[in-house]
């Protein structure tokens, strides 16, 4: 995939209407609807401010959550949960949509920009079209949740065309959504000249650079629960990394594949052959593949469970591995000391439980002390680094968990592929 794409700085936006795809999929308080973390809104500010300063009229759009776009689909979904279809009202469905309105985002964005953000009542309806037509240079409006339109996730050409008809230029700045070929992330680029915003530009330069031309040695740390979700990443990184470190729940599938006892630990039995293939491939390619040598086990999946350290592959029945052990921590931290580039995706254990967060904490601390380029691939590892207070010590924390994973797999990202090449 070509990572070298045109950006907002490569085109003239003065006096033009710009459709800007942001990632405003922010967490909200379930009872009040208040935004509990505005990091994603703040991440969009540099591109928005630049466009406004250049005299563009900005039509921002985003998805939020997973609304059910039609009443029929809503009834079907509720029936699957055991609800009587006859008791489900249209009012109830509309309430579910209201909870996922982008109106609170418009309010927060207004506060951060220090200027009014005009909120549209729909995506491509009469209100959105009228407000977009009246929008003046230096003004910004926000369309309603793009997933309120059933054609959004299907990349419906009619919806993409209707969105594009309101603007003259398309700017993509929602890295967290570029791995999805939706109407607002890829489809609109069929009808408008499309370039990246600063957020996507940074992701492409840093992650793309680390994959295409890394400062060596390149060390990849992969954690998380499942081998199945990381197999493509491991496979691709075996072509470019010098060392691959495996932690988290997926380490037990590797252990079982090599004949180890894993007790009640997380295990994907169907993926043991793949795990062995990866070990073999690493040996053939001369890539160091580091697996845990000891593990912290517990007698239950609970924060206050009884725990002890055992050798890897010697987990007793009735016990489950929830973190890497002290010897493994030392092994892994030593491996990143002299690295040139480190990519980290996925925690080393169940870091939500303080007793089983030591492995993840130690790796985060080791990365904060290395002089290497450190890239955190979104998702749980990004949350861990932020939670532990090491965020400002990392070179780059990706804004897209799923997107950064697919990027590291070497997959084409539809929301990037559709942008104009530089």
KEMIPA-108327 format. One record per residue (C-alpha): x, y, z; residue in three letters. Coordinates in steps of 0.5 Angstrom, whole numbers, plus 500, padded with zeros to 3 digits. Example, Ala and Ser with C-alpha at 12.3 -4.5 7.8 and 13.67 -1.06 7.14 Angstrom:
2
525491516ALA/527498514SER/
***
This chain:
422
500500500UNK/502507498UNK/503511505UNK/505517501UNK/499521501UNK/497528499UNK/495532505UNK/491539507UNK/497543506UNK/497540498UNK/491543496UNK/488550496UNK/481550501UNK/480558501UNK/473559500UNK/471552499UNK/467547503UNK/470541506UNK/467535508UNK/472533514UNK/471526517UNK/473526524UNK/473520529UNK/468523535UNK/467516537UNK/468518544UNK/466515551UNK/460517554UNK/456516561UNK/451512560UNK/446515565UNK/447522563UNK/450522556UNK/456527558UNK/463525554UNK/467522559UNK/474523555UNK/474528549UNK/481526547UNK/479524540UNK/475531539UNK/482534541UNK/486530536UNK/482533531UNK/483540533UNK/489541529UNK/486540522UNK/480543524UNK/483550526UNK/488549520UNK/482549515UNK/478555518UNK/484559518UNK/485558511UNK/478560510UNK/475554509UNK/467552511UNK/468546515UNK/462540514UNK/465535520UNK/462528520UNK/463522524UNK/460516527UNK/458514534UNK/457508537UNK/453502534UNK/446505532UNK/441501529UNK/439505523UNK/432502522UNK/426500526UNK/425494523UNK/433492524UNK/432495532UNK/426490533UNK/430484530UNK/435486534UNK/431486541UNK/427480539UNK/434476539UNK/435479546UNK/429475548UNK/424481548UNK/417480545UNK/417484538UNK/410486539UNK/412490545UNK/417494542UNK/415501540UNK/418506535UNK/419511540UNK/423506544UNK/428506537UNK/428513537UNK/430514544UNK/436509542UNK/438513537UNK/438520541UNK/443517546UNK/448516540UNK/447523537UNK/453527536UNK/450534539UNK/454533546UNK/460533541UNK/458539538UNK/457542544UNK/464540547UNK/467542540UNK/465549540UNK/468550547UNK/475547545UNK/474552539UNK/472558542UNK/466558537UNK/460556535UNK/459549532UNK/453549528UNK/449542529UNK/445539523UNK/439535525UNK/441529520UNK/446527515UNK/444528508UNK/437530510UNK/434537508UNK/437540515UNK/444538513UNK/443540506UNK/440547508UNK/446549513UNK/451546509UNK/449551503UNK/449557508UNK/455555511UNK/460561510UNK/468561510UNK/471560517UNK/465557520UNK/464550522UNK/458545522UNK/457538524UNK/453533521UNK/449528525UNK/451521527UNK/453518520UNK/451511522UNK/444513523UNK/444512515UNK/443505514UNK/447506507UNK/453508511UNK/456501513UNK/455498507UNK/458504503UNK/452506499UNK/454510493UNK/448514493UNK/449516501UNK/456517499UNK/454522493UNK/449525497UNK/454527502UNK/460529497UNK/454534494UNK/455538500UNK/462540499UNK/468541494UNK/474537498UNK/474531502UNK/479531508UNK/480524512UNK/482525519UNK/479519522UNK/485514523UNK/480510528UNK/476508522UNK/480508516UNK/480500516UNK/473500514UNK/470502507UNK/464506509UNK/460511505UNK/464517510UNK/471514510UNK/472511503UNK/465512498UNK/465520498UNK/472520495UNK/469517489UNK/466524488UNK/471529491UNK/478530491UNK/481527497UNK/487528502UNK/489527509UNK/488531515UNK/494532520UNK/492526524UNK/492521519UNK/499524516UNK/502523523UNK/500516523UNK/502514516UNK/509517517UNK/510514524UNK/507507523UNK/508507516UNK/516509517UNK/517504522UNK/514498518UNK/517500511UNK/524503514UNK/525502521UNK/531504526UNK/534498528UNK/533493532UNK/526493531UNK/522490537UNK/515488536UNK/511487543UNK/504483542UNK/500482547UNK/492481548UNK/488475549UNK/487471542UNK/492469537UNK/487469532UNK/486476532UNK/494477532UNK/496472527UNK/496476521UNK/500481525UNK/505476527UNK/506473520UNK/507480517UNK/512482523UNK/516476522UNK/518479515UNK/521486518UNK/522485525UNK/529483529UNK/525481535UNK/518479537UNK/515478544UNK/509475546UNK/505476552UNK/498476554UNK/493470554UNK/495468547UNK/502466550UNK/498460553UNK/496458546UNK/504458544UNK/505454550UNK/500449549UNK/502448542UNK/509446545UNK/507441549UNK/506445556UNK/501445561UNK/496451561UNK/491449566UNK/485453566UNK/488459562UNK/485462556UNK/487457550UNK/485457542UNK/486450541UNK/484450534UNK/490455533UNK/496451536UNK/498449529UNK/499456527UNK/503458533UNK/508452532UNK/508455524UNK/510462527UNK/515459532UNK/518455526UNK/518461521UNK/521465526UNK/527460527UNK/528460519UNK/528468518UNK/533469524UNK/528473528UNK/528472536UNK/521470538UNK/521471546UNK/515467549UNK/514467557UNK/519463561UNK/514464568UNK/507466569UNK/503469574UNK/497464575UNK/491465579UNK/485460582UNK/480464579UNK/479470574UNK/478475580UNK/482481582UNK/483478589UNK/484471587UNK/490467590UNK/496467586UNK/503464585UNK/508464580UNK/510458576UNK/514456570UNK/511457564UNK/508450561UNK/507448568UNK/500451570UNK/496446575UNK/489444573UNK/484449576UNK/489455575UNK/490460570UNK/495464567UNK/493472568UNK/500475567UNK/507474565UNK/512472571UNK/518476574UNK/523472570UNK/519474563UNK/519481565UNK/526482566UNK/527478559UNK/522482556UNK/525489559UNK/532487557UNK/530486550UNK/527493549UNK/533496552UNK/538497546UNK/532497541UNK/532502535UNK/524502534UNK/519498539UNK/512497536UNK/507495542UNK/500492541UNK/496489547UNK/497488554UNK/502483558UNK/496480563UNK/489482566UNK/492489567UNK/485491569UNK/486487576UNK/492491580UNK/495484582UNK/496482575UNK/498489572UNK/505488573UNK/508485567UNK/504491563UNK/507496568UNK/514494567UNK/514494559UNK/511501559UNK/516503564UNK/522500560UNK/519503554UNK/519510557UNK/526509559UNK/529507552UNK/532512547UNK/528508541UNK/522510537UNK/516507541UNK/510506538UNK/503504542UNK/498501537UNK/492504540UNK/487499544UNK/488496551UNK/496498550UNK/494505549UNK/489505555UNK/495502559UNK/500507558UNK/495513559UNK/493510565UNK/500509568UNK/502516566UNK/507514561UNK/503517555UNK/508523554UNK/514519554UNK/512515548UNK/514517541UNK/507516538UNK/500513541UNK/496511535UNK/489513535UNK/486507532UNK/486500535UNK/483496529UNK/486500524UNK/493500527UNK/493492527UNK/491492520UNK/496497518UNK/501492522UNK/498486518UNK/500490511UNK/493490509UNK/490495505UNK/486501509UNK/480503505UNK/480510508UNK/487511506UNK/488508499UNK/482512497UNK/486519498UNK/490522492UNK/498520492UNK/503525493UNK/
***
